[in-house]
């Protein structure tokens, strides 16, 4: 699916899911980065991703409004949730949206597109066997998908024009949903795997909402069409950007907000001032947090964490063209 970008206020073009958000900074330096499974298993060609706790996503359907520029993904997720009948109470799993192959010309015109170059993943569920049973009962089986690790059964979700949305189990407890062409990327090498995992390792893996952006792939694909301001905000050398947000459970309590980036040493040197500007922006807002923003920098990685009020979080997200995500974060739970 070709992915739409959205015009912002302070950044003329901000990736639709580029939202620097909360990072739980880890002070140690792991030799073998892991990070959350949804990031470690990001399919080849991923440009950006957004991941939410399944129970949280189901109870706060505003999350799906964040997929408003991706109609097929929105429809596919909605149809799956209605038929699979997942119980949100105490669910440990996550629902993740991966977008690949941005269509910049359409994005610059702020138009939604019906492409199918995306994948949805459901992983980490506490009872994967029951989920598998629910899927096999709700969706008919149709053929198999050939992967480097063998053939996997395909289940029919829906057909929309030339797109054929199917479900597949990867044998590692995950369900993947997408067009047959996009599903064909499963099992292939991920690039840059280590950079993604190192960035995601520094986010709060328990946060209800998390995300990923690969700036180098974005800039390489659209360097001639992106405004200079965007390239300035995300200089070359940044391989991966991961974020997480933990909304407060209390009405007036602050939300956790943070960011983690990995790249070569030169890229980290260039992006460090950008991180400092973000800190300054937050600190200069009315009602600035009493707790200072924590910034941690290594040779190949930089991150921050902060506590923000709802107004501050809304301002930062709006600045980065993410007001819809903010509404999803703070919306009340849906009543049964």
Buried (B, 14 or more C-beta within 10 A) or exposed (E): BBBBBBBBEEBBBBBBBBBBBBBBBBEEEEEEBEBBBBBBBBBEBBBBBBBBBBBBBBBBEBBBBBBEBBBBBBBBBEBBBEBBEBEBEEBEBBBBBBBBBBBBEBBBEEEBBBBBBBBBBBBBBEBBEEBBEBBBEBBEEEEEBEBEEEEBBBBBBBEBEEBBBBBBBBEEBBBBBBBBEBBBBBBEEBBBBBBBBBBBBBBBBEBBBBBBBBBBBBBEBBEEBBEEEBBEBBBBBBBBBBBBBBBBEEEEEBBBBBBBBBBBEEBBBBBBEBBBEBBEBBEEBEEBBEEEBBBBBEEBBBBBBBBBBBEBBBBBBBBBBBEBBBBBBBBEEEEE
